[in-house]
Amino acid sequence: FPECVLNGTYLTALRTAAGSALATHLCAKQESSSLLIFGAGLQAEAHVLTITCVRDIKTVTIVNRGSETGKKRALELITKLKQDLQNIFDGKMYASREQHAH
């Protein structure tokens, strides 16, 4: 019997984001507190979750395609992330095309 079953798509997203978090840890200024993410899919979610582990992020801006569907996906991701990060993140998150939207 297998001891563990993993979703390959999620594992790939987490592995990719972990590489970005390592690069952030090694290369970004320690006082960096803003995170800009392009896209609102699984990769975006994984990147926010991992990078907030290596930097004290206060503002997350998610830029997605200009369509209303894209903006809706970004807002849905923000809602999910706020729930996932409620114990460690007290900053602001935005979904944006051209301007910040709350």
Secondary structure, DSSP 8 states (H G I E B T S, - for coil): --S----HHHHHHHHHHHHHHHHHHHHS-TT--EEEEE--SHHHHHHHHHHTTTS---EEEEE--SSHHHHHHHHHHHHHHHHHTTTT--SEEEEESSSEE-
